[in-house]
């Protein structure tokens, strides 16, 4: 029988106001028809991850599966309510803000972390020189890498504050939040090309090992799709996110609009 979990309530925070992606800037976002700068999808997904972490604790961090799709924006300072219903071991998750459904997803616990071979994912560095994006940037079958990123001590604590995470497991056990993996997935785009305003659409992430605070994290990403839909240009990646060059942390599929139709038509 389905069980409704207690709503998790967050005061959303736009962590990317100063980023290169001006979809997070109030003035630019309004030109695209939004009310203001968008809270990053990877941070909305971090809000969603609070629920399965609270439900399954470290087991979820080591072998959990989560999928998220972003429907409408969450804005800075607005309340985001994360609702979840559990049925047959699966959490169905919805994020509401301003009375609107903003994101949907599911989370579950794998019996064991799937085995993934590092050798199946080609390790390449981030682009030595970033150039303006065009469809050839994300040629299907192309491998892309990211510059190493590390969130240690103060940076790890600051991240938890940014995504409003209150679960004590991260500080108590010296763990990195899995939302950091999603931030690295965004770097697949921004470390390899110069983008205009762009939008993270959705992700699927199978966790393979708990991230330790201070791990050096990189992504090995293959472009699996590059297409136009309703005037937008989309890219999809199949990626392995790795700690310290040797430990697989997560197998991720990541989808983004890298060129909104307003930009493509310009």
C-alpha positions in Angstrom: 0.0 0.0 0.0 1.4 3.4 -0.9 2.8 5.4 2.0 3.0 9.2 1.9 6.2 10.6 3.5 6.4 13.9 5.3 6.9 16.8 3.0 10.4 18.3 2.9 10.3 22.0 2.7 13.1 24.2 1.3 13.6 27.9 0.9 15.2 27.7 -2.6 18.4 29.5 -3.2 19.9 30.5 -6.6 23.5 29.4 -6.2 24.4 30.4 -9.8 23.5 34.1 -10.0 27.1 34.9 -11.0 27.7 31.9 -13.3 28.4 32.0 -17.0 25.0 30.6 -17.6 22.9 33.7 -17.7 19.7 31.7 -17.5 20.3 32.2 -13.7 20.4 36.0 -14.1 17.1 37.7 -13.4 17.4 40.2 -16.3 18.4 37.6 -18.9 15.9 34.9 -17.7 13.0 37.4 -18.0 13.9 37.8 -21.7 13.2 34.1 -22.1 9.8 34.4 -20.4 10.7 33.4 -16.9 9.9 35.5 -13.7 13.6 35.6 -12.7 16.8 33.7 -12.7 16.3 29.9 -12.4 17.5 27.9 -9.4 19.9 25.3 -11.1 18.3 22.0 -11.9 21.2 20.2 -10.2 20.3 22.0 -6.9 16.6 21.2 -7.3 17.7 17.6 -7.7 19.7 17.9 -4.5 16.5 19.0 -2.7 14.9 15.9 -4.1 17.7 13.7 -2.9 17.1 14.6 0.7 14.1 12.3 0.8 15.8 9.0 -0.3 18.9 9.8 1.9 16.6 10.3 4.9 14.8 7.0 4.0 17.8 4.8 3.2 20.7 6.7 4.7 24.2 5.5 3.6 22.8 2.6 1.6 21.2 5.2 -0.8 24.5 7.1 -1.1 26.3 3.9 -2.1 23.8 2.2 -4.4 20.7 4.4 -4.9 19.1 5.2 -8.2 17.4 8.6 -8.8 15.7 10.1 -11.8 14.5 13.7 -12.1 12.8 15.7 -14.8 12.4 19.5 -14.5 9.1 20.9 -15.7 8.9 24.5 -14.4 11.4 26.8 -12.7 12.1 27.1 -9.0 13.0 30.7 -8.1 15.3 32.1 -5.5 13.7 32.7 -2.2 10.5 30.8 -3.0 9.4 27.8 -1.0 9.9 24.4 -2.6 7.9 21.5 -1.2 9.3 18.0 -1.9 6.5 15.4 -1.7 7.1 11.7 -1.9 5.0 8.5 -1.9 6.6 5.1 -1.4 5.2 2.0 -3.0 6.9 -1.3 -3.6 10.3 0.1 -2.6 10.1 3.1 -5.1 9.7 6.7 -4.1 7.7 8.8 -6.4 8.9 12.4 -5.9 7.3 15.7 -6.8 8.5 19.3 -6.2 6.0 22.1 -6.0 6.6 25.8 -5.8 4.1 28.7 -6.1 1.4 26.0 -6.4 2.9 24.6 -9.5 4.5 21.2 -10.2 8.1 22.0 -10.9 9.9 18.7 -11.0 9.1 15.0 -10.9 11.2 11.9 -10.3 11.7 8.5 -8.7 14.2 7.0 -6.3 14.9 3.4 -5.3 17.6 1.3 -3.7 19.5 -1.2 -5.9 20.2 -4.6 -4.3 23.9 -3.9 -5.0 25.9 -1.3 -6.8 26.1 -2.4 -10.5 29.6 -3.3 -11.7 31.0 -0.7 -14.1 34.3 -1.0 -15.9 36.5 2.1 -15.9 38.0 1.0 -19.2 34.5 1.3 -20.9 34.6 5.1 -20.4 37.3 7.0 -22.2 39.2 9.4 -20.1 39.9 12.7 -21.9 40.8 16.1 -20.5 38.5 19.1 -20.6 38.9 21.3 -23.7 42.3 23.1 -23.8 40.5 26.0 -25.5 36.7 26.5 -25.3 35.0 27.8 -28.4 31.4 29.0 -29.0 28.9 26.2 -29.1 27.5 24.8 -32.3 26.0 21.4 -33.2 29.4 19.9 -34.1 30.6 20.6 -30.5 28.4 17.7 -29.3 29.0 15.2 -32.1 27.3 11.9 -31.3 30.0 9.4 -30.1 32.4 12.1 -29.0 34.0 11.8 -25.6 34.3 14.8 -23.3 36.0 15.3 -19.9 35.9 17.8 -17.1 38.5 19.6 -15.1 39.0 18.0 -11.6 36.8 19.4 -8.9 37.2 19.0 -5.2 34.9 20.0 -2.3 36.8 19.7 0.9 36.3 21.0 4.4 34.9 24.5 4.1 33.7 24.1 0.5 31.9 20.9 1.4 30.2 22.6 4.3 29.3 25.6 2.2 27.7 23.3 -0.4 25.4 21.7 2.2 24.3 25.2 3.2 23.7 26.3 -0.4 21.4 23.3 -1.1 19.8 23.7 2.3 20.7 20.1 3.3 20.1 19.4 7.0 20.8 15.7 7.2 23.6 15.1 9.6 25.0 12.1 7.8 27.3 14.1 5.6 29.2 15.9 8.4 29.0 13.0 10.7 30.5 10.5 8.3 32.7 12.8 6.2 30.6 12.2 3.1 30.1 14.4 0.0 26.6 15.1 -1.1 25.6 13.3 -4.3 24.4 16.7 -5.7 28.1 17.4 -6.2 28.1 14.7 -8.8 25.4 16.5 -10.7 27.4 19.7 -10.6 30.3 17.9 -12.2 27.9 16.6 -14.9 27.0 20.3 -15.7 30.8 20.8 -16.1 30.7 18.5 -19.1 29.1 21.3 -21.0 30.8 24.3 -19.5 34.3 22.9 -19.4 34.2 22.2 -23.1 32.4 25.0 -24.9 31.3 28.6 -24.5 27.5 28.6 -24.1 24.8 31.2 -24.1 21.9 30.7 -21.7 21.1 27.0 -21.3 18.9 24.7 -19.3 19.4 21.4 -17.5 16.3 19.3 -18.4 16.7 16.1 -16.5 19.0 13.4 -15.2 19.2 9.7 -14.2 21.9 8.8 -11.7 22.8 5.3 -10.4 25.1 5.8 -7.4 28.0 3.3 -7.2 29.9 4.4 -4.2 29.5 7.0 -1.5 31.4 10.2 -2.2 33.9 11.3 0.4 34.2 15.0 1.2 37.5 16.1 -0.5 37.4 13.5 -3.3 38.7 14.8 -6.6 35.8 14.3 -9.0 35.8 14.1 -12.8 33.4 12.9 -15.5 34.0 10.8 -18.5 31.1 11.5 -20.8 30.0 10.2 -24.2 27.6 12.2 -26.3 24.7 9.9 -27.1 22.2 12.3 -28.7 22.2 15.8 -30.3 18.9 16.9 -31.7 16.4 19.6 -32.3 12.9 19.6 -30.7 10.5 22.5 -30.9 13.3 24.8 -32.0 15.5 23.9 -29.0 18.9 22.1 -29.4 19.3 19.2 -27.0 22.3 17.2 -26.0 22.4 13.9 -24.0 25.4 12.3 -22.3 26.1 8.9 -20.9 28.8 9.3 -18.3 30.8 7.8 -15.5 31.7 10.1 -12.7 34.9 9.0 -11.0 36.7 9.9 -7.7 40.5 10.3 -7.6 40.9 8.8 -11.0 40.0 5.2 -9.9 36.7 4.9 -8.0 33.4 5.0 -10.0 30.9 7.1 -8.1 27.9 7.2 -10.4 26.7 6.2 -13.8 24.7 9.2 -15.1 22.5 10.2 -18.1 22.3 13.9 -18.4 20.0 16.0 -20.7 20.3 19.7 -21.4 19.0 22.3 -23.8 22.3 23.8 -24.9 20.8 26.3 -27.3 17.2 27.5 -26.6 15.2 28.3 -29.6 15.5 32.1 -28.9 19.3 31.7 -29.2 19.2 29.3 -32.2 17.0 31.8 -34.1 19.2 34.8 -33.4 
